[in-house]
Amino acid sequence: MEFRLIALDMDGTLLDAAGRVPDSFWEVLAEARSRGIAVAPASGRQLATLRSMFTGDRDPGTFIAENGTCVFHGEKVVSTTLLGESTVRSVIAAADAAGLDLVVCTPDVAYHLPTVSDATMTELQKYYVSREQVRDLREVAGTDVIKLAVYTSGNAEELAYPPLREAAPEANVVVSGANWVDIMAATAGKGRAMAALAEEMGVGKHEILAFGDYLNDYELLQAAGTAYAMENAHPDIKAIAHHIAPPNTEAGVVTVLRDLLGM
């Protein structure tokens, strides 16, 4: 296997239908690491959440969190990409006007209002293990904000993306899931984070393998020498992938990696 860096999206890609890492993955992770291959979960999830999912000897040591705005490697955060305060305030106002539940993310904590819906809170408990309530999100607009995330129980691409795109025209606004939209600095994204990480590690593009399923994985797959879209992926992601992996509900990532590793 010629790869030295493997980037794995989480939801809809590595994780199963219940949002769990397949048990069969841990053997594959151990084999890859024994060969000196870095494995990096690359997700819109919070760093604290990702680290809680990979503990002890199952910790890969490298994470691309918050859609690339927070990168962890070598036991420390090696890079963060901050969002300008004016953009943060503009999005807060737009989300409030549209009645959208907004999360303000820093490298360590996710802030939200106490008035978020029950559906939103269920999602926050899954994606943000380190979170705090504030009475007014403008109180934290001037902190080290790396990402803004909006959840809607409807179609995010149709309902949330348009007003957020208008509120942050110079930012990187991505539909990160069927119900999520993320807003980051224009220079941020999974692909750019992975490219910077690869450069620091001395890894060439041809040595990078990536898996993804949704629109926030677009740049990630473009930055990889070999890109796999899941069978369940968004059509735009399938269109740019070199290969199609079996669906996440059938442990498609594990199936492909076992084959590539000759296991």
N, C-alpha and C positions, 0 to 999 in steps of 0.2 A: 504493500500500500504506500503510495508516494506522498500522501497528504501529511502535513505537519500541524494543521489547525483545522478543527471542525467546529462550525458554528451551528447551533441548534435552536431554532425558534421553539417556543414551549407550547402555548395553547393552539390546538389544531394541528400540531406537528409532532413533537415528542410525546406530549401528554395524551393519555387515553380519553375516552368519552367522559369519564368521571373526574378529569382534571388531575390524574395521578401519573407519576413516572412509572412506566411499565416495569415490573420486577425483572423482566428479561434484559433490561437496559444495563443493570449494574455490572453484569459480567462483561458486557461490551465496553463499558467505560473503563473497567480495570484493564482489559486487554489493550485498549488504545493507549492508556497512560503508561503501561509497561513498555510500549514501543516508543515512548517519547512524543506521542501525539497530544497536543493540547486540545481539550474539549471545552468549548465555551457556550453555555446556555445564553441565548441572545433573545431578550424578551422585553415587552413593555412593563413587565412586573418590576416592583421595587427590589433593590439590592437585598434588603433585609429579608424579603419574602423568598427570593431565590436561594439565599444562603440557608434559610430554614428548611428548604426542600432537599438540599445536598449537604448532609452533615457527616462528621467523622471521616472515615476513609472513603466515603462517597463524595467528598468535596473535590470538584475538579480544579479548584484554585483560580479559575478565570471565569468572569461573568461580564456580559454586556447587558446592563440593566437599563430600565426606563427608556427603552427604545434607543439606546446608544448614548444617552446623555450622562451616564455614569458607568465607568469601566473599572473593574476590580481585577487585579493581577498581582501575583507575588505578595499576597497577604496585605495588600493596601489598595485604596482607590487611586488609580493612576491618572484618571482624567475625569473632569466634569465639564459640561457645556451649559453655561448660564443663559437664561432667557431675560431680555431687557425688562426693566420695571414698567416702562410705558406699555409694552405689549401685554404684560401680566394684567395691568389695570384695565386695559381695553377689553381683554377677554373676560375678565371678571364681570365687567359691565354688560357685555354681550350675552353671557350665560345667564345673568340675572334677568335681563330683558326677555330672553327666550324661554325662561323657566327650566333651564338645564342644570343638572347637578354637576358641580365642578370640583375637582380635586387639585390642590396646589402642592406640587411635589418638590421637596428638597432632597439632597443626597441621603438624609437620615430619616426624615419624617414627611408624611403626607397629611395635609390639612384639609378639613372639610367643614361644612356647616352642620349644625345639629338638626337642621330641617331636611336633610336628604331623605329621599324616599326609602321605604323598606327594601325595595329591589336594589337600589344603589348601595345601601348598607351591606346587603348580602354579597355584592360584588367587591366592595371595599375590604370586607373580612377575608376574601379569597386572595386579593391581589396586593393588599397593603397591610402587612402585619404591624408595621410601625406607623401609627396614625394618631392625630389629635384633632379635637373639635375646636373651632374658634367661632366667635360670634359674628365676625366680619372678616372675609377673606382679604380685604384690603389691608388688614393689620399685618399680614405676612407677605405682602406684595414686594417689599423691599429686601426680603431675605434672599438666600442663595437658591432661587427657583430654577430648577433644571427642566421641568416639564409641567404642563397643565393637561389634565385629563378630564374628559366629559363622558358621562355614561347616560344613555337613554334607553328606555325599554323598547323604543321603536327602532326604525332603520337609521343607523347613525349616518350613513352616506347621504341620505335624503333629508333627514331632520336636523342633525347637528352640524354637519360639515359646512353647509353654506353660510350660516351666520358667523361661525368661527373663522372661516376663511376670510370673510369680509372684515372681521375685527382684527385679524392679524395677517395682513397682506404680505408682510416681509418675513413671516415665520415659516417654518416647515410644519404644515398642518397635514396630518395623515389619518386616514381611517384605519385604526389598528385592530378592529374586530367588527363584528356585525352590529355591536351596540356601543362601541367606543371610538372616540376621536382624541388624538393626542396633538398638542401644540408644543413645538420645541424651537430652539434657535435655528435659523436658516442653515447654519453650518453643522447641525446635529442630525444623527440618524444611525441606524444599525450598521449600514454599509460603511459609512465614514469612520465609525468607531472601530469596526473590525479591520479596516485598512490601516488605521493608525496603530492598532495593536499588533498587526502582522509586521508592520515596518519596525516597530520596537523589538519584536522577537526575531527579526531577520528572516521572515517567512515571505516567499514570493506568492503572487496571486495564483500561480499554477499549483501551489501547494495547499490551497484553501478549498475546503469542501463546506457547503452550506445547505441547510434544509429550511423551507418556509412554506407558509400557506396563505398569508394575507398581505394586504397592500403595504403594511409597514415593513414587510420583508423584501420589498422590491429592490431597494438599494443593496440589501444584504446579499441577495442572489447575484446581482450585477457585479458585486465586488469579489465574488468567488470564482476561482478557476473552473470549478465544477459545481453546478447548482441543481438541486433536486426540489421540485415542487411536489407537494402531497397530492394524492388523487383527489382529495377533498378541497383542494386549494381554489382560490379565486381565479377566474379565467385569465386575468391579466398576469398573474404569477405563473400560471402554467405556460403562458405564451413566451416567457423569457427563460424558462428553465431548460437545462440540457437534458434532464431526465425527469421521469415521473415516478415517485415512490408510492407504495401501497398506502391506503388511508391511515390516519393516526389511530383510528378505532381498531386497526389490525396490526398495531406496532410497526408501521411501515419504516420508520427510521431504524429500528433495531434490525429489521429484515435486511435492509440495504447495507448497514454497517457490518453485520455478520458476514455478508457475502464479500464485501470489500476487504475485510480483515482475514478472510479465509477461515472463519471459525466453523 
